[in-house]
Amino acid sequence: MERKSNEIEAVMMSLQNPAQVDNLSRFFKTGPGEYGEGDKFLGIKVPQTREVVRTCWKGCTLQDVEPLLESQYHEIRMCSLFILVKLFAQARRNPAEQGRIVDFYLAHTQYINNWDLVDLSCHEIVGRWLLDKDKTLLYDLARGGKTIWEQRIAIVSCLAFIREGQVDDAFAIADILLHHEHDLIQKAVGWLLREAGKRDGRALRDFLASRYGTMPRTMLRYAIEKFPEEERQRYLKG
């Protein structure tokens, strides 16, 4: 019997579009010394990948997901993460299985190695898992993540909390990453601050009051993007 992973990989390979590969490689910075160095693309659009998952994910196991997640191709890794999100949601009445999925996800972060792969998966898996649990894991990733992707997982996972009206952890982890040098972390922190501010504008303004003068400009611009223009300009002008 053919493995499910082989079937899914074959479907994905059939959708490749070489005409889009160069554009995607440039967009996701795959050149020497860039954050996505060496990544390979098939030229498949995200909606196409989602459609493959919609038709193929049922019956998948973690054993099926693993070779897909370890693929050299970005879109196949994305496909595997979308499947993991489905499996996690399906196991909502089985905490032990959800825990296995979270452990699997965290054990394979070396393959979750670009901002889109992080942003489309971590809050749906790690964030949802931690909603009613101790969140030390995310603080540890923020402080000591081996890569910027693990640190990005730490902050973006807080999106699940924010959507449930819980903003404290987002602010606390943002504080840990406040002076991070990489713009992909600055953008992620600014984004999550903005999202937290939509839930609690006063808390965001209190957070910014003693920090906006020293935080990276990119982070600040993202955080205050939805402020009234006059107020936004006051922050930008110090």
Stockholm file with secondary structure:
# STOCKHOLM 1.0

chainA/1-238         MERKSNEIEAVMMSLQNPAQVDNLSRFFKTGPGEYGEGDKFLGIKVPQTREVVRTCWKGCTLQDVEPLLESQYHEIRMCSLFILVKLFAQARRNPAEQGRIVDFYLAHTQYINNWDLVDLSCHEIVGRWLLDKDKTLLYDLARGGKTIWEQRIAIVSCLAFIREGQVDDAFAIADILLHHEHDLIQKAVGWLLREAGKRDGRALRDFLASRYGTMPRTMLRYAIEKFPEEERQRYLKG
#=GR chainA/1-238 SS CCCHHHHHHHHHHHTCCGGGHHHHHHHTTCSTTSTTTTCBCCCCCHHHHHHHHHHHCTTCCHHHHHHHHTCSBHHHHHHHHHHHHHHHHHTTTCHHHHHHHHHHHHHTGGGCCSHHHHHTTHIIIIIHHHTTSCCHHHHHHHHHCSSHHHHHHHHHTHHHHHTTTCCHHHHHHHHHTTTCSCHHHHHHHHHHHHHHHHHCHHHHHHHHHTTTTTSCHHHHHHHTTTSCHHHHHHHHTC
#=GC SS_cons         CCCHHHHHHHHHHHTCCGGGHHHHHHHTTCSTTSTTTTCBCCCCCHHHHHHHHHHHCTTCCHHHHHHHHTCSBHHHHHHHHHHHHHHHHHTTTCHHHHHHHHHHHHHTGGGCCSHHHHHTTHIIIIIHHHTTSCCHHHHHHHHHCSSHHHHHHHHHTHHHHHTTTCCHHHHHHHHHTTTCSCHHHHHHHHHHHHHHHHHCHHHHHHHHHTTTTTSCHHHHHHHTTTSCHHHHHHHHTC
//
